[in-house]
Amino acid sequence: MKQPDPYISIIIPSYNRAEFLEKTIPDVLKLDYPDFEVIVVDDGSTDNTESIFNHIKATNLHYYKKQNEERAAARNYGAARAKGDYITFLDSDDQLYPNALKYAAAALKKMAYPVFLHMAYDIGTTDHVSKNVNDIKDNNPFLLIKGNPLSCMGVFIKREVFQTHQFNPDRALSGSEDWELWIRLAANYGLRTDHHVIGRLIEHDTRSVIHVSEERLIQRKRLAIKYAFQDKAVQKVFGPYKNSVVAHWLTYVSLHLAMDGKKKRALYHFIRAIKYAPWAIFTKRGMVIIKFLLFKKSSN
C-alpha cells in the first residue's frame, strides 16, 4: 500500500517584521504540496503585523499573538498548536522554494520517517544573489561538536518527539537555542540529511543574530553547553568530546570579536580555545581568526 505524504506544519515566529511577512506568507501559501499548514506566532509585535492577516484568507494559515518571550518560546508555542506529522521552522525574513515540501516529504519517506532530518538550503541576499549552499554532506551527528552547521531553516522534526525535546526558552540563551536542541536530538535520535536545496536563508543588516556583544556571546556559549550536557544521551554520546565543544565555541566568540576589530579580546578567547584543544589553531576558523588578528585594523 502506498504510504501517504506526511502532513507538515511550518512554524514562523515573528517580532516586528511585518514588512517581511507581507511577502513571506503569500509565498509560503503557494508551496507545491497538498498537506501542510502555516502557523505564525506573533511574539508581541508592536508594528502592524496583525493587520496583515486580516487580508489573507487561507484555511491552512493560523495566526497567534502572544506576549514577547523570544524566538525559542514562540517556536514552542506554535509547535504546541501544530497538527502535522512533522514540524519545520521558517524565520519571517527567509524563503522556502515552491517544491520545498515535495523534496522534504520524498526524503522523509525514503528514509522511513526519521525523527530528525536536515535539508540543504541556499544562503543569499535580498537581491536574490546566492553566496553558498548549506549542505551537510553526511549523517554524522559529530559535526555538531564543531559548532552549529544547521539552522532552523531546513530542519524537520517529528512532532511527537518535539513535544519532549523543545527549544530551551531561557532568553539569555537566545541565538544558541537551536544548537542546544540539535545536539540533544542528535544524541538521542541521530541526524539524517538530504542534499535537495529547499529554500534560502537571506542575509541582511537587520538580521537579529548579527549584532551580538561579547558578553552575550560568552553567556550563550556557557548556557548552551550547560543545558545540552544535562541530557543523559548527550553526556554519553558527546561527553568524551566536551573539550572540543568548548574550544569551538570559544573560537566562535573569538572570530566575531576579530571581525569587529576587537583584537585583544579576540586573542584572549582564541588562546583559551587552544588550551582546551591545541589543534583549534589549525582549523579553518583558526586560520581566519589569525588572518583578522594580523591584518584587520584594531578597534580596541
VOPAGU-2260 file (C-alpha; in pm, 1 decimal, decimal comma):
REM VOPAGU-2260
SITE   aa  ch    i         X         Y         Z
SITE  MET   A    0       0,0       0,0       0,0
SITE  LYS   A    1     128,0     344,7     -91,0
SITE  GLN   A    2     224,7     547,3     213,1
SITE  PRO   A    3      51,3     885,6     246,2
SITE  ASP   A    4     253,5    1204,0     232,3
SITE  PRO   A    5     333,8    1339,4     577,9
SITE  TYR   A    6     135,0    1639,7     693,3
SITE  ILE   A    7     384,5    1918,8     766,4
SITE  SER   A    8     347,6    2216,7     998,4
SITE  ILE   A    9     555,0    2525,8     918,6
SITE  ILE   A   10     616,2    2739,3    1229,1
SITE  ILE   A   11     702,0    3105,9    1165,7
SITE  PRO   A   12     793,4    3315,5    1472,4
SITE  SER   A   13     797,2    3689,4    1414,9
SITE  TYR   A   14     860,3    4008,2    1607,2
SITE  ASN   A   15     805,2    4345,2    1436,6
SITE  ARG   A   16     872,9    4200,2    1091,6
SITE  ALA   A   17     552,4    4299,8     912,5
SITE  GLU   A   18     742,6    4414,8     603,8
SITE  PHE   A   19     890,4    4066,3     561,9
SITE  LEU   A   20     571,4    3876,0     643,5
SITE  GLU   A   21     378,3    4062,1     372,9
SITE  LYS   A   22     590,3    3873,5     119,3
SITE  THR   A   23     675,7    3556,7     311,5
SITE  ILE   A   24     319,1    3445,5     390,8
SITE  PRO   A   25     175,1    3460,6      35,5
SITE  ASP   A   26     485,5    3280,5     -95,1
SITE  VAL   A   27     461,2    3002,8     163,6
SITE  LEU   A   28      92,2    2950,3      92,0
SITE  LYS   A   29     182,6    2883,1    -273,4
SITE  LEU   A   30     403,5    2583,7    -190,0
SITE  ASP   A   31     352,8    2298,7    -434,5
SITE  TYR   A   32     241,8    2043,4    -176,1
SITE  PRO   A   33    -110,0    1949,2     -64,7
SITE  ASP   A   34     -71,0    1861,8     301,8
SITE  PHE   A   35      68,1    2144,1     512,0
SITE  GLU   A   36     -27,9    2422,3     748,4
SITE  VAL   A   37     137,9    2752,4     833,0
SITE  ILE   A   38     142,7    2870,8    1194,2
SITE  VAL   A   39     255,6    3228,6    1251,2
SITE  VAL   A   40     341,6    3320,0    1610,0
SITE  ASP   A   41     347,7    3694,0    1664,9
SITE  ASP   A   42     583,3    3731,4    1959,6
SITE  GLY   A   43     431,6    4052,9    2095,1
SITE  SER   A   44     490,2    4274,5    1790,5
SITE  THR   A   45     415,5    4645,9    1818,7
SITE  ASP   A   46     403,0    4712,5    1443,7
SITE  ASN   A   47     118,3    4630,1    1201,6
SITE  THR   A   48     187,0    4255,6    1188,6
SITE  GLU   A   49    -164,8    4159,3    1297,9
SITE  SER   A   50    -332,4    4363,1    1023,8
SITE  ILE   A   51    -158,1    4157,2     753,9
SITE  PHE   A   52    -369,1    3856,7     843,3
SITE  ASN   A   53    -695,1    4046,0     807,1
SITE  HIS   A   54    -639,2    4038,1     430,7
SITE  ILE   A   55    -509,3    3683,7     381,5
SITE  LYS   A   56    -771,1    3410,6     380,3
SITE  ALA   A   57    -645,3    3052,0     383,9
SITE  THR   A   58    -780,6    2757,0     578,6
SITE  ASN   A   59    -430,1    2625,6     644,3
SITE  LEU   A   60    -299,2    2956,9     782,3
SITE  HIS   A   61    -317,5    3014,9    1157,1
SITE  TYR   A   62    -212,5    3333,8    1333,8
SITE  TYR   A   63    -147,1    3361,8    1706,9
SITE  LYS   A   64     -33,4    3661,0    1905,6
SITE  LYS   A   65     132,4    3623,2    2244,4
SITE  GLN   A   66     346,5    3823,6    2483,3
SITE  ASN   A   67     709,4    3866,8    2387,4
SITE  GLU   A   68     925,9    3584,0    2518,0
SITE  GLU   A   69    1183,7    3545,8    2236,0
SITE  ARG   A   70    1212,7    3301,6    1944,4
SITE  ALA   A   71    1250,2    2975,3    2134,8
SITE  ALA   A   72     927,8    3024,9    2329,3
SITE  ALA   A   73     747,2    3143,6    2015,1
SITE  ARG   A   74     850,1    2831,2    1821,0
SITE  ASN   A   75     745,5    2608,4    2110,4
SITE  TYR   A   76     410,3    2788,5    2128,4
SITE  GLY   A   77     347,4    2729,5    1758,4
SITE  ALA   A   78     456,1    2366,0    1771,8
SITE  ALA   A   79     216,2    2300,9    2061,9
SITE  ARG   A   80     -69,3    2401,3    1828,5
SITE  ALA   A   81      58,9    2212,6    1525,4
SITE  LYS   A   82    -123,4    1915,6    1374,6
SITE  GLY   A   83     149,7    1794,0    1142,5
SITE  ASP   A   84     334,4    1464,3    1145,5
SITE  TYR   A   85     646,9    1680,4    1116,4
SITE  ILE   A   86     723,4    2037,4    1208,9
SITE  THR   A   87     969,6    2268,0    1040,8
SITE  PHE   A   88    1066,2    2627,0    1111,6
SITE  LEU   A   89    1095,5    2932,9     892,1
SITE  ASP   A   90    1209,8    3276,9    1001,2
SITE  SER   A   91     989,6    3558,4     876,6
SITE  ASP   A   92    1272,9    3700,1     663,5
SITE  ASP   A   93    1361,3    3373,5     485,6
SITE  GLN   A   94    1215,5    3188,6     188,3
SITE  LEU   A   95    1101,1    2836,2     102,9
SITE  TYR   A   96    1115,4    2737,6    -263,2
SITE  PRO   A   97     788,4    2615,3    -422,8
SITE  ASN   A   98     894,7    2247,8    -426,5
SITE  ALA   A   99    1046,0    2252,8     -74,4
SITE  LEU   A  100     792,8    2027,6      94,1
SITE  LYS   A  101     779,2    1787,1    -200,0
SITE  TYR   A  102    1151,1    1726,3    -165,1
SITE  ALA   A  103    1125,1    1702,0     213,5
SITE  ALA   A  104     834,1    1455,5     202,0
SITE  ALA   A  105    1016,0    1237,5     -50,8
SITE  ALA   A  106    1328,1    1232,8     167,6
SITE  LEU   A  107    1129,5    1150,8     481,4
SITE  LYS   A  108     953,5     859,0     314,2
SITE  LYS   A  109    1275,1     729,1     156,0
SITE  MET   A  110    1444,4     727,2     497,3
SITE  ALA   A  111    1148,4     551,5     665,3
SITE  TYR   A  112    1043,4     864,5     854,8
SITE  PRO   A  113    1343,8     960,5    1069,4
SITE  VAL   A  114    1298,1    1176,2    1377,2
SITE  PHE   A  115    1545,6    1446,8    1275,6
SITE  LEU   A  116    1617,0    1548,7     915,1
SITE  HIS   A  117    1814,9    1837,0     768,7
SITE  MET   A  118    1759,5    1955,8     410,2
SITE  ALA   A  119    2005,0    2179,1     222,5
SITE  TYR   A  120    1938,3    2549,7     161,0
SITE  ASP   A  121    2090,8    2849,5     -12,6
SITE  ILE   A  122    2243,7    3140,1     172,3
SITE  GLY   A  123    2194,2    3462,5     -18,5
SITE  THR   A  124    2089,4    3825,3     -17,7
SITE  THR   A  125    1765,9    4016,5     -58,0
SITE  ASP   A  126    1852,8    4080,5    -424,9
SITE  HIS   A  127    1836,7    3704,7    -494,3
SITE  VAL   A  128    2212,3    3651,1    -517,9
SITE  SER   A  129    2326,2    3311,9    -384,2
SITE  LYS   A  130    2654,0    3316,0    -190,3
SITE  ASN   A  131    2679,7    2949,4     -98,3
SITE  VAL   A  132    2476,6    2641,7      -8,8
SITE  ASN   A  133    2450,0    2493,2     338,0
SITE  ASP   A  134    2454,4    2123,3     251,5
SITE  ILE   A  135    2555,8    1879,7     523,7
SITE  LYS   A  136    2747,1    1608,4     339,3
SITE  ASP   A  137    2678,9    1312,6     565,8
SITE  ASN   A  138    2468,3    1190,8     856,1
SITE  ASN   A  139    2742,2    1242,5    1112,8
SITE  PRO   A  140    2599,9    1397,7    1433,4
SITE  PHE   A  141    2956,1    1469,1    1549,0
SITE  LEU   A  142    2953,3    1766,0    1312,0
SITE  LEU   A  143    2770,5    1941,1    1594,7
SITE  ILE   A  144    3068,7    1935,7    1828,8
SITE  LYS   A  145    3239,2    2177,6    1588,7
SITE  GLY   A  146    2966,9    2438,1    1624,1
SITE  ASN   A  147    2629,9    2471,0    1455,2
SITE  PRO   A  148    2625,9    2368,7    1088,2
SITE  LEU   A  149    2244,7    2370,7    1091,9
SITE  SER   A  150    1988,1    2643,2    1130,7
SITE  CYS   A  151    1612,6    2631,2    1178,5
SITE  MET   A  152    1580,8    2657,0     801,2
SITE  GLY   A  153    1568,8    2307,9     654,4
SITE  VAL   A  154    1513,9    2113,7     977,7
SITE  PHE   A  155    1224,9    1865,4    1001,6
SITE  ILE   A  156    1136,9    1702,8    1335,5
SITE  LYS   A  157     868,0    1450,8    1426,1
SITE  ARG   A  158     603,7    1646,7    1612,5
SITE  GLU   A  159     552,9    1397,5    1894,9
SITE  VAL   A  160     928,5    1393,8    1963,4
SITE  PHE   A  161     942,7    1773,7    1965,7
SITE  GLN   A  162     688,7    1775,7    2248,3
SITE  THR   A  163     955,5    1622,0    2474,1
SITE  HIS   A  164    1260,4    1787,9    2313,3
SITE  GLN   A  165    1171,4    2154,4    2269,0
SITE  PHE   A  166    1376,6    2471,7    2235,5
SITE  ASN   A  167    1506,7    2590,1    2570,6
SITE  PRO   A  168    1315,1    2916,8    2635,1
SITE  ASP   A  169    1583,3    3081,6    2850,4
SITE  ARG   A  170    1606,3    3429,8    2696,2
SITE  ALA   A  171    1975,5    3452,5    2780,2
SITE  LEU   A  172    2033,0    3153,1    2550,1
SITE  SER   A  173    1861,5    3318,9    2252,3
SITE  GLY   A  174    2072,2    3280,3    1939,3
SITE  SER   A  175    2216,3    2946,5    2053,4
SITE  GLU   A  176    1893,9    2770,3    2147,1
SITE  ASP   A  177    1891,8    2592,5    1812,7
SITE  TRP   A  178    2236,1    2428,8    1858,9
SITE  GLU   A  179    2139,1    2323,9    2210,5
SITE  LEU   A  180    1830,3    2144,9    2072,9
SITE  TRP   A  181    2008,8    1994,0    1772,5
SITE  ILE   A  182    2276,6    1830,9    1987,1
SITE  ARG   A  183    2009,5    1681,0    2214,1
SITE  LEU   A  184    1814,0    1546,5    1917,8
SITE  ALA   A  185    2127,6    1411,1    1750,4
SITE  ALA   A  186    2240,4    1234,7    2068,3
SITE  ASN   A  187    1900,0    1077,0    2124,2
SITE  TYR   A  188    1788,3    1002,9    1766,8
SITE  GLY   A  189    2074,5    1062,9    1524,1
SITE  LEU   A  190    2081,7    1305,3    1230,7
SITE  ARG   A  191    1974,9    1233,4     874,0
SITE  THR   A  192    2047,8    1468,0     582,2
SITE  ASP   A  193    1929,2    1524,5     226,2
SITE  HIS   A  194    2101,6    1733,3     -39,8
SITE  HIS   A  195    1799,3    1890,5    -215,4
SITE  VAL   A  196    1802,2    2269,7    -173,8
SITE  ILE   A  197    1462,5    2373,9     -37,2
SITE  GLY   A  198    1494,8    2742,9      41,9
SITE  ARG   A  199    1705,6    3049,1     104,4
SITE  LEU   A  200    1835,1    3198,9     425,8
SITE  ILE   A  201    1854,9    3569,1     348,4
SITE  GLU   A  202    2137,4    3776,5     490,2
SITE  HIS   A  203    2069,3    4141,7     567,4
SITE  ASP   A  204    2194,8    4406,1     809,6
SITE  THR   A  205    1891,9    4387,3    1040,1
SITE  ARG   A  206    1916,0    4012,0    1096,0
SITE  SER   A  207    1894,0    3970,9    1473,3
SITE  VAL   A  208    2175,6    3715,9    1506,3
SITE  ILE   A  209    2437,2    3951,1    1357,5
SITE  HIS   A  210    2466,9    4220,9    1624,1
SITE  VAL   A  211    2575,7    4046,0    1943,9
SITE  SER   A  212    2802,9    4172,7    2221,6
SITE  GLU   A  213    3097,2    3982,7    2364,2
SITE  GLU   A  214    2914,5    3940,5    2693,6
SITE  ARG   A  215    2610,3    3789,6    2520,6
SITE  LEU   A  216    2823,4    3555,6    2311,6
SITE  ILE   A  217    3005,6    3424,9    2618,8
SITE  GLN   A  218    2684,1    3383,6    2813,6
SITE  ARG   A  219    2517,1    3199,3    2524,5
SITE  LYS   A  220    2816,8    2966,6    2493,2
SITE  ARG   A  221    2819,8    2886,2    2861,5
SITE  LEU   A  222    2446,2    2824,9    2882,7
SITE  ALA   A  223    2424,7    2620,5    2562,7
SITE  ILE   A  224    2690,8    2377,8    2686,2
SITE  LYS   A  225    2545,2    2369,0    3037,0
SITE  TYR   A  226    2191,7    2287,7    2920,8
SITE  ALA   A  227    2291,3    2043,1    2646,9
SITE  PHE   A  228    2511,1    1834,9    2873,9
SITE  GLN   A  229    2233,9    1796,3    3130,4
SITE  ASP   A  230    2082,6    1544,7    2886,4
SITE  LYS   A  231    2196,8    1187,5    2962,4
SITE  ALA   A  232    2223,3    1090,7    2594,7
SITE  VAL   A  233    2438,0    1397,2    2526,0
SITE  GLN   A  234    2664,5    1303,1    2816,1
SITE  LYS   A  235    2701,5     950,7    2677,2
SITE  VAL   A  236    2749,4    1038,2    2308,9
SITE  PHE   A  237    2932,3    1370,0    2325,8
SITE  GLY   A  238    3082,2    1362,7    2676,1
SITE  PRO   A  239    3429,5    1248,2    2561,1
SITE  TYR   A  240    3439,7    1545,1    2323,0
SITE  LYS   A  241    3327,7    1818,2    2561,3
SITE  ASN   A  242    3664,6    1997,8    2548,9
SITE  SER   A  243    3630,7    2014,0    2170,5
SITE  VAL   A  244    3281,8    2160,6    2207,9
SITE  VAL   A  245    3413,0    2429,3    2443,8
SITE  ALA   A  246    3707,3    2505,7    2213,3
SITE  HIS   A  247    3484,3    2550,2    1910,0
SITE  TRP   A  248    3251,3    2782,9    2095,4
SITE  LEU   A  249    3548,8    2989,6    2216,1
SITE  THR   A  250    3676,2    3021,5    1858,9
SITE  TYR   A  251    3323,6    3127,0    1757,9
SITE  VAL   A  252    3340,0    3410,3    2011,4
SITE  SER   A  253    3695,2    3494,7    1906,5
SITE  LEU   A  254    3603,9    3512,3    1538,2
SITE  HIS   A  255    3313,3    3750,2    1599,6
SITE  LEU   A  256    3537,3    3979,5    1802,7
SITE  ALA   A  257    3819,9    3961,8    1548,7
SITE  MET   A  258    3582,1    4051,8    1265,9
SITE  ASP   A  259    3473,2    4352,6    1473,0
SITE  GLY   A  260    3835,9    4463,2    1516,2
SITE  LYS   A  261    3845,5    4381,0    1888,5
SITE  LYS   A  262    4181,3    4210,4    1863,0
SITE  LYS   A  263    4281,1    4190,4    2230,2
SITE  ARG   A  264    3958,8    4023,3    2334,7
SITE  ALA   A  265    3961,6    3800,5    2026,8
SITE  LEU   A  266    4315,5    3686,2    2108,5
SITE  TYR   A  267    4219,0    3619,1    2470,2
SITE  HIS   A  268    3938,5    3380,4    2370,5
SITE  PHE   A  269    4148,6    3221,5    2096,5
SITE  ILE   A  270    4423,4    3136,1    2346,9
SITE  ARG   A  271    4161,6    2986,3    2580,9
SITE  ALA   A  272    4031,2    2772,2    2293,1
SITE  ILE   A  273    4382,3    2644,0    2218,8
SITE  LYS   A  274    4425,5    2546,5    2584,2
SITE  TYR   A  275    4114,8    2328,7    2560,4
SITE  ALA   A  276    4209,4    2185,0    2219,9
SITE  PRO   A  277    4553,9    2272,2    2078,1
SITE  TRP   A  278    4453,4    2167,2    1726,9
SITE  ALA   A  279    4199,9    2455,6    1716,7
SITE  ILE   A  280    4475,5    2677,5    1579,4
SITE  PHE   A  281    4493,2    2465,0    1264,4
SITE  THR   A  282    4120,6    2466,1    1183,7
SITE  LYS   A  283    3974,9    2679,4     906,5
SITE  ARG   A  284    3818,1    2906,6    1166,0
SITE  GLY   A  285    4151,6    2930,7    1347,8
SITE  MET   A  286    4324,8    3038,8    1027,3
SITE  VAL   A  287    4059,0    3305,4     966,2
SITE  ILE   A  288    4097,3    3437,2    1320,9
SITE  ILE   A  289    4473,2    3463,6    1274,8
SITE  LYS   A  290    4420,0    3648,4     947,6
SITE  PHE   A  291    4194,9    3905,7    1116,3
SITE  LEU   A  292    4431,9    3940,5    1410,4
SITE  LEU   A  293    4722,2    4012,3    1176,6
SITE  PHE   A  294    4561,7    4232,7     914,6
SITE  LYS   A  295    4237,7    4389,0    1034,2
SITE  LYS   A  296    4253,5    4734,4    1187,6
SITE  SER   A  297    4206,6    4719,2    1562,6
SITE  SER   A  298    3913,9    4889,4    1734,1
SITE  ASN   A  299    4030,3    4804,7    2088,0
